[in-house]
């Protein structure tokens, strides 16, 4: 089975202070065989890139309104009259505030939503088919399903 991958390279800004930010190359990744998640890889200049995975739904909602709590919070805003998506990420290694170009992220998200529309993610996982197969009665099940006790009612209606 073919599992499309939807990728987008873009440059985010790592906000160091209100006056200072540095560019961070990043890659957005959506795998149709992991339909509920989005993956973001940040190339921070260290040997190993930093990977984050969170719910696609969170990113979709974050385009329109502040959402999330805990490790990942996302909200839309404007910086220098440009639509920006802010992502606040918290991990044991530290916190990061990133700004992403909202139009690029939205365009990429729309592609993921066309390939796997919201509400159809479970079909992608094949859970329904697997469950149906598990729950399909087999000939042996008939033995279990048969009433082991003859009926208490007598055939001719007498008690």
ABEGO torsion letter per residue (X at the ends): XBBBBBBBBBBBBBBABAABBBBBBBBBBBBAABAABBBBBBBAGBABBBBBBBBAAAAAAAAABBBEBEABBBBBBBBGGBBBBBBBBBBAAEBBBBBBBAAAAAAAAAAAAAABBBGAAAAAAGAAAAAAAAABBBAAAAAAABBABBBABBAAGBX
